[in-house]
């Protein structure tokens, strides 16, 4: 797995993932908040399978 996310993309995904996971514990307390695991995991690893599938990414080639 080659990194295909830029640092700003990773930070955004981590924030989104944490925000969605909070929905499990506060607010509407719905299990839909578990969807936050996807951006949380992709942000933590720096690899997005969807970017790989479409052949794109936000990481510059020098940072791979």
PDB file of N, CA, C and O in Angstrom:
ATOM      1  N   UNK A   1       0.846  -1.179   0.000  1.00  0.00           N
ATOM      2  CA  UNK A   1       0.000   0.000   0.000  1.00  0.00           C
ATOM      3  C   UNK A   1       0.889   1.240   0.000  1.00  0.00           C
ATOM      4  O   UNK A   1       1.663   1.471   0.929  1.00  0.00           O
ATOM      5  N   UNK A   2       0.765   2.001  -1.022  1.00  0.00           N
ATOM      6  CA  UNK A   2       1.529   3.224  -1.147  1.00  0.00           C
ATOM      7  C   UNK A   2       0.669   4.401  -0.697  1.00  0.00           C
ATOM      8  O   UNK A   2      -0.514   4.475  -1.030  1.00  0.00           O
ATOM      9  N   UNK A   3       1.258   5.308   0.050  1.00  0.00           N
ATOM     10  CA  UNK A   3       0.519   6.465   0.552  1.00  0.00           C
ATOM     11  C   UNK A   3      -0.003   7.299  -0.615  1.00  0.00           C
ATOM     12  O   UNK A   3       0.742   7.606  -1.546  1.00  0.00           O
ATOM     13  N   UNK A   4      -1.278   7.663  -0.563  1.00  0.00           N
ATOM     14  CA  UNK A   4      -1.864   8.464  -1.641  1.00  0.00           C
ATOM     15  C   UNK A   4      -2.705   9.622  -1.108  1.00  0.00           C
ATOM     16  O   UNK A   4      -3.545  10.163  -1.828  1.00  0.00           O
ATOM     17  N   UNK A   5      -2.482  10.004   0.156  1.00  0.00           N
ATOM     18  CA  UNK A   5      -3.201  11.133   0.746  1.00  0.00           C
ATOM     19  C   UNK A   5      -2.200  12.170   1.242  1.00  0.00           C
ATOM     20  O   UNK A   5      -1.191  11.831   1.860  1.00  0.00           O
ATOM     21  N   UNK A   6      -2.492  13.427   0.964  1.00  0.00           N
ATOM     22  CA  UNK A   6      -1.669  14.525   1.471  1.00  0.00           C
ATOM     23  C   UNK A   6      -1.969  14.737   2.953  1.00  0.00           C
ATOM     24  O   UNK A   6      -2.982  14.259   3.462  1.00  0.00           O
ATOM     25  N   UNK A   7      -1.089  15.451   3.634  1.00  0.00           N
ATOM     26  CA  UNK A   7      -1.265  15.687   5.067  1.00  0.00           C
ATOM     27  C   UNK A   7      -2.574  16.408   5.369  1.00  0.00           C
ATOM     28  O   UNK A   7      -3.252  16.073   6.341  1.00  0.00           O
ATOM     29  N   UNK A   8      -2.938  17.390   4.554  1.00  0.00           N
ATOM     30  CA  UNK A   8      -4.195  18.113   4.811  1.00  0.00           C
ATOM     31  C   UNK A   8      -5.392  17.183   4.657  1.00  0.00           C
ATOM     32  O   UNK A   8      -6.380  17.312   5.379  1.00  0.00           O
ATOM     33  N   UNK A   9      -5.304  16.244   3.712  1.00  0.00           N
ATOM     34  CA  UNK A   9      -6.381  15.283   3.492  1.00  0.00           C
ATOM     35  C   UNK A   9      -6.489  14.332   4.688  1.00  0.00           C
ATOM     36  O   UNK A   9      -7.590  14.000   5.125  1.00  0.00           O
ATOM     37  N   UNK A  10      -5.354  13.904   5.206  1.00  0.00           N
ATOM     38  CA  UNK A  10      -5.353  13.005   6.361  1.00  0.00           C
ATOM     39  C   UNK A  10      -5.948  13.687   7.586  1.00  0.00           C
ATOM     40  O   UNK A  10      -6.733  13.077   8.311  1.00  0.00           O
ATOM     41  N   UNK A  11      -5.585  14.941   7.826  1.00  0.00           N
ATOM     42  CA  UNK A  11      -6.106  15.683   8.977  1.00  0.00           C
ATOM     43  C   UNK A  11      -7.615  15.854   8.851  1.00  0.00           C
ATOM     44  O   UNK A  11      -8.347  15.694   9.828  1.00  0.00           O
ATOM     45  N   UNK A  12      -8.074  16.179   7.655  1.00  0.00           N
ATOM     46  CA  UNK A  12      -9.506  16.338   7.411  1.00  0.00           C
ATOM     47  C   UNK A  12     -10.260  15.024   7.663  1.00  0.00           C
ATOM     48  O   UNK A  12     -11.327  15.022   8.277  1.00  0.00           O
ATOM     49  N   UNK A  13      -9.703  13.924   7.192  1.00  0.00           N
ATOM     50  CA  UNK A  13     -10.344  12.624   7.387  1.00  0.00           C
ATOM     51  C   UNK A  13     -10.368  12.221   8.862  1.00  0.00           C
ATOM     52  O   UNK A  13     -11.362  11.680   9.346  1.00  0.00           O
ATOM     53  N   UNK A  14      -9.279  12.486   9.566  1.00  0.00           N
ATOM     54  CA  UNK A  14      -9.244  12.151  10.987  1.00  0.00           C
ATOM     55  C   UNK A  14     -10.302  12.947  11.757  1.00  0.00           C
ATOM     56  O   UNK A  14     -10.999  12.398  12.610  1.00  0.00           O
ATOM     57  N   UNK A  15     -10.416  14.237  11.451  1.00  0.00           N
ATOM     58  CA  UNK A  15     -11.423  15.066  12.108  1.00  0.00           C
ATOM     59  C   UNK A  15     -12.833  14.611  11.790  1.00  0.00           C
ATOM     60  O   UNK A  15     -13.686  14.555  12.675  1.00  0.00           O
ATOM     61  N   UNK A  16     -13.080  14.286  10.530  1.00  0.00           N
ATOM     62  CA  UNK A  16     -14.396  13.809  10.120  1.00  0.00           C
ATOM     63  C   UNK A  16     -14.721  12.476  10.786  1.00  0.00           C
ATOM     64  O   UNK A  16     -15.842  12.262  11.247  1.00  0.00           O
ATOM     65  N   UNK A  17     -13.741  11.587  10.834  1.00  0.00           N
ATOM     66  CA  UNK A  17     -13.957  10.287  11.454  1.00  0.00           C
ATOM     67  C   UNK A  17     -14.278  10.397  12.933  1.00  0.00           C
ATOM     68  O   UNK A  17     -15.188   9.731  13.428  1.00  0.00           O
ATOM     69  N   UNK A  18     -13.536  11.232  13.636  1.00  0.00           N
ATOM     70  CA  UNK A  18     -13.803  11.432  15.063  1.00  0.00           C
ATOM     71  C   UNK A  18     -15.172  12.066  15.265  1.00  0.00           C
ATOM     72  O   UNK A  18     -15.917  11.674  16.164  1.00  0.00           O
ATOM     73  N   UNK A  19     -15.503  13.046  14.429  1.00  0.00           N
ATOM     74  CA  UNK A  19     -16.806  13.701  14.537  1.00  0.00           C
ATOM     75  C   UNK A  19     -17.955  12.734  14.325  1.00  0.00           C
ATOM     76  O   UNK A  19     -18.946  12.768  15.055  1.00  0.00           O
ATOM     77  N   UNK A  20     -17.823  11.868  13.321  1.00  0.00           N
ATOM     78  CA  UNK A  20     -18.882  10.889  13.068  1.00  0.00           C
ATOM     79  C   UNK A  20     -18.968   9.848  14.175  1.00  0.00           C
ATOM     80  O   UNK A  20     -20.065   9.427  14.540  1.00  0.00           O
ATOM     81  N   UNK A  21     -17.835   9.428  14.712  1.00  0.00           N
ATOM     82  CA  UNK A  21     -17.856   8.456  15.806  1.00  0.00           C
ATOM     83  C   UNK A  21     -18.504   9.023  17.057  1.00  0.00           C
ATOM     84  O   UNK A  21     -19.088   8.282  17.848  1.00  0.00           O
ATOM     85  N   UNK A  22     -18.406  10.318  17.237  1.00  0.00           N
ATOM     86  CA  UNK A  22     -19.048  10.932  18.389  1.00  0.00           C
ATOM     87  C   UNK A  22     -20.566  10.793  18.344  1.00  0.00           C
ATOM     88  O   UNK A  22     -21.226  10.849  19.382  1.00  0.00           O
ATOM     89  N   UNK A  23     -21.123  10.611  17.141  1.00  0.00           N
ATOM     90  CA  UNK A  23     -22.564  10.425  17.012  1.00  0.00           C
ATOM     91  C   UNK A  23     -23.038   9.150  17.702  1.00  0.00           C
ATOM     92  O   UNK A  23     -24.217   9.026  18.035  1.00  0.00           O
ATOM     93  N   UNK A  24     -22.135   8.213  17.915  1.00  0.00           N
ATOM     94  CA  UNK A  24     -22.499   6.972  18.605  1.00  0.00           C
ATOM     95  C   UNK A  24     -22.717   7.236  20.087  1.00  0.00           C
ATOM     96  O   UNK A  24     -23.535   6.573  20.725  1.00  0.00           O
ATOM     97  N   UNK A  25     -21.988   8.205  20.637  1.00  0.00           N
ATOM     98  CA  UNK A  25     -21.995   8.436  22.085  1.00  0.00           C
ATOM     99  C   UNK A  25     -22.787   9.671  22.513  1.00  0.00           C
ATOM    100  O   UNK A  25     -23.373   9.683  23.595  1.00  0.00           O
ATOM    101  N   UNK A  26     -22.811  10.702  21.682  1.00  0.00           N
ATOM    102  CA  UNK A  26     -23.537  11.936  22.015  1.00  0.00           C
ATOM    103  C   UNK A  26     -24.464  12.288  20.863  1.00  0.00           C
ATOM    104  O   UNK A  26     -24.362  11.710  19.781  1.00  0.00           O
ATOM    105  N   UNK A  27     -25.346  13.209  21.084  1.00  0.00           N
ATOM    106  CA  UNK A  27     -26.278  13.615  20.033  1.00  0.00           C
ATOM    107  C   UNK A  27     -27.347  12.570  19.823  1.00  0.00           C
ATOM    108  O   UNK A  27     -27.966  12.114  20.785  1.00  0.00           O
ATOM    109  N   UNK A  28     -27.579  12.175  18.564  1.00  0.00           N
ATOM    110  CA  UNK A  28     -28.663  11.221  18.297  1.00  0.00           C
ATOM    111  C   UNK A  28     -28.347   9.787  18.743  1.00  0.00           C
ATOM    112  O   UNK A  28     -29.245   8.946  18.754  1.00  0.00           O
ATOM    113  N   UNK A  29     -27.129   9.498  19.102  1.00  0.00           N
ATOM    114  CA  UNK A  29     -26.689   8.171  19.552  1.00  0.00           C
ATOM    115  C   UNK A  29     -27.149   7.077  18.588  1.00  0.00           C
ATOM    116  O   UNK A  29     -27.840   6.136  18.976  1.00  0.00           O
ATOM    117  N   UNK A  30     -26.757   7.221  17.352  1.00  0.00           N
ATOM    118  CA  UNK A  30     -27.113   6.263  16.319  1.00  0.00           C
ATOM    119  C   UNK A  30     -25.884   5.477  15.880  1.00  0.00           C
ATOM    120  O   UNK A  30     -24.762   5.979  15.935  1.00  0.00           O
ATOM    121  N   UNK A  31     -26.102   4.262  15.451  1.00  0.00           N
ATOM    122  CA  UNK A  31     -24.988   3.435  14.988  1.00  0.00           C
ATOM    123  C   UNK A  31     -24.442   3.888  13.633  1.00  0.00           C
ATOM    124  O   UNK A  31     -23.404   3.396  13.192  1.00  0.00           O
ATOM    125  N   UNK A  32     -25.121   4.808  12.978  1.00  0.00           N
ATOM    126  CA  UNK A  32     -24.605   5.366  11.731  1.00  0.00           C
ATOM    127  C   UNK A  32     -23.279   6.074  11.962  1.00  0.00           C
ATOM    128  O   UNK A  32     -22.511   6.282  11.023  1.00  0.00           O
ATOM    129  N   UNK A  33     -23.011   6.441  13.190  1.00  0.00           N
ATOM    130  CA  UNK A  33     -21.731   7.063  13.514  1.00  0.00           C
ATOM    131  C   UNK A  33     -20.550   6.143  13.285  1.00  0.00           C
ATOM    132  O   UNK A  33     -19.416   6.604  13.149  1.00  0.00           O
ATOM    133  N   UNK A  34     -20.807   4.835  13.242  1.00  0.00           N
ATOM    134  CA  UNK A  34     -19.725   3.887  12.972  1.00  0.00           C
ATOM    135  C   UNK A  34     -19.157   4.035  11.568  1.00  0.00           C
ATOM    136  O   UNK A  34     -18.073   3.526  11.281  1.00  0.00           O
ATOM    137  N   UNK A  35     -19.870   4.721  10.699  1.00  0.00           N
ATOM    138  CA  UNK A  35     -19.351   5.037   9.368  1.00  0.00           C
ATOM    139  C   UNK A  35     -18.071   5.860   9.512  1.00  0.00           C
ATOM    140  O   UNK A  35     -17.237   5.878   8.607  1.00  0.00           O
ATOM    141  N   UNK A  36     -17.918   6.534  10.637  1.00  0.00           N
ATOM    142  CA  UNK A  36     -16.720   7.326  10.900  1.00  0.00           C
ATOM    143  C   UNK A  36     -15.453   6.503  10.979  1.00  0.00           C
ATOM    144  O   UNK A  36     -14.357   7.060  10.919  1.00  0.00           O
ATOM    145  N   UNK A  37     -15.572   5.194  11.113  1.00  0.00           N
ATOM    146  CA  UNK A  37     -14.382   4.344  11.129  1.00  0.00           C
ATOM    147  C   UNK A  37     -13.648   4.369   9.790  1.00  0.00           C
ATOM    148  O   UNK A  37     -12.425   4.240   9.751  1.00  0.00           O
ATOM    149  N   UNK A  38     -14.379   4.531   8.706  1.00  0.00           N
ATOM    150  CA  UNK A  38     -13.761   4.530   7.376  1.00  0.00           C
ATOM    151  C   UNK A  38     -12.819   5.717   7.211  1.00  0.00           C
ATOM    152  O   UNK A  38     -11.640   5.499   6.929  1.00  0.00           O
ATOM    153  N   UNK A  39     -13.273   6.968   7.373  1.00  0.00           N
ATOM    154  CA  UNK A  39     -12.317   8.069   7.232  1.00  0.00           C
ATOM    155  C   UNK A  39     -11.249   8.061   8.319  1.00  0.00           C
ATOM    156  O   UNK A  39     -10.129   8.515   8.084  1.00  0.00           O
ATOM    157  N   UNK A  40     -11.572   7.556   9.494  1.00  0.00           N
ATOM    158  CA  UNK A  40     -10.590   7.495  10.568  1.00  0.00           C
ATOM    159  C   UNK A  40      -9.451   6.544  10.197  1.00  0.00           C
ATOM    160  O   UNK A  40      -8.281   6.877  10.391  1.00  0.00           O
ATOM    161  N   UNK A  41      -9.777   5.382   9.674  1.00  0.00           N
ATOM    162  CA  UNK A  41      -8.753   4.416   9.293  1.00  0.00           C
ATOM    163  C   UNK A  41      -7.949   4.868   8.071  1.00  0.00           C
ATOM    164  O   UNK A  41      -6.731   4.696   8.031  1.00  0.00           O
ATOM    165  N   UNK A  42      -8.626   5.443   7.082  1.00  0.00           N
ATOM    166  CA  UNK A  42      -7.889   5.905   5.902  1.00  0.00           C
ATOM    167  C   UNK A  42      -7.006   7.092   6.245  1.00  0.00           C
ATOM    168  O   UNK A  42      -5.911   7.227   5.698  1.00  0.00           O
ATOM    169  N   UNK A  43      -7.465   7.952   7.140  1.00  0.00           N
ATOM    170  CA  UNK A  43      -6.635   9.080   7.565  1.00  0.00           C
ATOM    171  C   UNK A  43      -5.440   8.634   8.383  1.00  0.00           C
ATOM    172  O   UNK A  43      -4.365   9.225   8.281  1.00  0.00           O
ATOM    173  N   UNK A  44      -5.611   7.606   9.189  1.00  0.00           N
ATOM    174  CA  UNK A  44      -4.518   7.107  10.020  1.00  0.00           C
ATOM    175  C   UNK A  44      -3.456   6.403   9.183  1.00  0.00           C
ATOM    176  O   UNK A  44      -2.268   6.491   9.495  1.00  0.00           O
ATOM    177  N   UNK A  45      -3.863   5.712   8.131  1.00  0.00           N
ATOM    178  CA  UNK A  45      -2.900   4.971   7.316  1.00  0.00           C
ATOM    179  C   UNK A  45      -2.329   5.792   6.168  1.00  0.00           C
ATOM    180  O   UNK A  45      -1.240   5.495   5.676  1.00  0.00           O
ATOM    181  N   UNK A  46      -3.057   6.829   5.733  1.00  0.00           N
ATOM    182  CA  UNK A  46      -2.590   7.632   4.603  1.00  0.00           C
ATOM    183  C   UNK A  46      -2.876   6.981   3.264  1.00  0.00           C
ATOM    184  O   UNK A  46      -2.352   7.411   2.236  1.00  0.00           O
ATOM    185  N   UNK A  47      -3.694   5.959   3.270  1.00  0.00           N
ATOM    186  CA  UNK A  47      -4.022   5.231   2.045  1.00  0.00           C
ATOM    187  C   UNK A  47      -5.533   5.148   1.883  1.00  0.00           C
ATOM    188  O   UNK A  47      -6.250   4.753   2.802  1.00  0.00           O
ATOM    189  N   UNK A  48      -6.005   5.526   0.697  1.00  0.00           N
ATOM    190  CA  UNK A  48      -7.437   5.451   0.394  1.00  0.00           C
ATOM    191  C   UNK A  48      -7.634   4.498  -0.783  1.00  0.00           C
ATOM    192  O   UNK A  48      -7.158   4.777  -1.884  1.00  0.00           O
ATOM    193  N   UNK A  49      -8.331   3.375  -0.570  1.00  0.00           N
ATOM    194  CA  UNK A  49      -8.557   2.430  -1.664  1.00  0.00           C
ATOM    195  C   UNK A  49      -9.339   3.037  -2.835  1.00  0.00           C
ATOM    196  O   UNK A  49      -9.125   2.657  -3.986  1.00  0.00           O
ATOM    197  N   UNK A  50     -10.232   3.966  -2.549  1.00  0.00           N
ATOM    198  CA  UNK A  50     -10.996   4.602  -3.620  1.00  0.00           C
ATOM    199  C   UNK A  50     -10.082   5.425  -4.526  1.00  0.00           C
ATOM    200  O   UNK A  50     -10.242   5.406  -5.746  1.00  0.00           O
ATOM    201  N   UNK A  51      -9.131   6.143  -3.944  1.00  0.00           N
ATOM    202  CA  UNK A  51      -8.155   6.889  -4.753  1.00  0.00           C
ATOM    203  C   UNK A  51      -7.380   5.924  -5.645  1.00  0.00           C
ATOM    204  O   UNK A  51      -7.127   6.222  -6.813  1.00  0.00           O
ATOM    205  N   UNK A  52      -7.004   4.776  -5.102  1.00  0.00           N
ATOM    206  CA  UNK A  52      -6.270   3.768  -5.878  1.00  0.00           C
ATOM    207  C   UNK A  52      -7.126   3.263  -7.034  1.00  0.00           C
ATOM    208  O   UNK A  52      -6.630   3.070  -8.144  1.00  0.00           O
ATOM    209  N   UNK A  53      -8.399   3.053  -6.772  1.00  0.00           N
ATOM    210  CA  UNK A  53      -9.314   2.525  -7.782  1.00  0.00           C
ATOM    211  C   UNK A  53      -9.456   3.476  -8.966  1.00  0.00           C
ATOM    212  O   UNK A  53      -9.475   3.040 -10.117  1.00  0.00           O
ATOM    213  N   UNK A  54      -9.556   4.771  -8.686  1.00  0.00           N
ATOM    214  CA  UNK A  54      -9.734   5.746  -9.774  1.00  0.00           C
ATOM    215  C   UNK A  54      -8.409   6.283 -10.292  1.00  0.00           C
ATOM    216  O   UNK A  54      -8.389   7.071 -11.237  1.00  0.00           O
ATOM    217  N   UNK A  55      -7.298   5.866  -9.682  1.00  0.00           N
ATOM    218  CA  UNK A  55      -5.993   6.294 -10.146  1.00  0.00           C
ATOM    219  C   UNK A  55      -5.629   7.720  -9.806  1.00  0.00           C
ATOM    220  O   UNK A  55      -4.837   8.344 -10.512  1.00  0.00           O
ATOM    221  N   UNK A  56      -6.192   8.240  -8.744  1.00  0.00           N
ATOM    222  CA  UNK A  56      -5.926   9.618  -8.331  1.00  0.00           C
ATOM    223  C   UNK A  56      -5.453   9.624  -6.895  1.00  0.00           C
ATOM    224  O   UNK A  56      -5.410   8.579  -6.246  1.00  0.00           O
ATOM    225  N   UNK A  57      -5.105  10.773  -6.405  1.00  0.00           N
ATOM    226  CA  UNK A  57      -4.705  10.936  -5.020  1.00  0.00           C
ATOM    227  C   UNK A  57      -4.384  12.393  -4.761  1.00  0.00           C
ATOM    228  O   UNK A  57      -4.260  13.183  -5.697  1.00  0.00           O
ATOM    229  N   UNK A  58      -4.248  12.751  -3.495  1.00  0.00           N
ATOM    230  CA  UNK A  58      -3.948  14.130  -3.147  1.00  0.00           C
ATOM    231  C   UNK A  58      -2.493  14.306  -2.745  1.00  0.00           C
ATOM    232  O   UNK A  58      -2.047  15.430  -2.514  1.00  0.00           O
ATOM    233  N   UNK A  59      -1.753  13.218  -2.658  1.00  0.00           N
ATOM    234  CA  UNK A  59      -0.353  13.268  -2.260  1.00  0.00           C
ATOM    235  C   UNK A  59       0.510  13.560  -3.485  1.00  0.00           C
ATOM    236  O   UNK A  59       0.289  12.993  -4.555  1.00  0.00           O
ATOM    237  N   UNK A  60       1.488  14.442  -3.325  1.00  0.00           N
ATOM    238  CA  UNK A  60       2.387  14.726  -4.436  1.00  0.00           C
ATOM    239  C   UNK A  60       3.297  13.520  -4.673  1.00  0.00           C
ATOM    240  O   UNK A  60       3.602  12.794  -3.727  1.00  0.00           O
ATOM    241  N   UNK A  61       3.731  13.293  -5.898  1.00  0.00           N
ATOM    242  CA  UNK A  61       4.557  12.113  -6.203  1.00  0.00           C
ATOM    243  C   UNK A  61       5.851  12.053  -5.376  1.00  0.00           C
ATOM    244  O   UNK A  61       6.351  10.960  -5.112  1.00  0.00           O
ATOM    245  N   UNK A  62       6.393  13.183  -4.970  1.00  0.00           N
ATOM    246  CA  UNK A  62       7.619  13.202  -4.185  1.00  0.00           C
ATOM    247  C   UNK A  62       7.416  12.651  -2.780  1.00  0.00           C
ATOM    248  O   UNK A  62       8.379  12.207  -2.155  1.00  0.00           O
ATOM    249  N   UNK A  63       6.178  12.669  -2.264  1.00  0.00           N
ATOM    250  CA  UNK A  63       5.887  12.220  -0.903  1.00  0.00           C
ATOM    251  C   UNK A  63       5.424  10.779  -0.826  1.00  0.00           C
ATOM    252  O   UNK A  63       5.081  10.317   0.262  1.00  0.00           O
ATOM    253  N   UNK A  64       5.399  10.062  -1.911  1.00  0.00           N
ATOM    254  CA  UNK A  64       4.927   8.667  -1.905  1.00  0.00           C
ATOM    255  C   UNK A  64       5.885   7.787  -1.196  1.00  0.00           C
ATOM    256  O   UNK A  64       5.655   6.582  -1.092  1.00  0.00           O
TER     257      UNK A  64
END
